[in-house]
C-alpha cells in the first residue's frame, strides 16, 4: 500500500507553493498575466499554485522568468523558507 507524503514533506510543499504565489505577487502579476507571459492558461497557473499539478525544473525556470525572477533566486528563497 502506497503511503502519502509525510507531515514534513507536506510542510515543505506548502513552503514551495507559498513561494510560487509570493514570487508572482511580488512581480505584480495576476494569474492571468502570468499565464500570458508564461504561455499557459490561467487554470494551469491556478492548479500549479494550488499544488494540484507539478511542473518540472525547466517549466519552473520559464515561469520564474515570466515573473522576472531566476531559478537561482527562487532556490535561495526556498532554502531559507525550508530552514525555518
PELIN-V930404 format. One record per helix or strand of 2 or more residues. SS is the DSSP state (~ for helix, > for strand). FROM is the first residue (numbers start at 1). LEN is the number of residues. Records with the same first field share a line. If there is no record, write none. Layout:
# PELIN-V930404
SS=FROM-LEN, FROM-LEN
This chain:
# PELIN-V930404
~=7-20, 31-8, 42-8, 57-10, 71-13
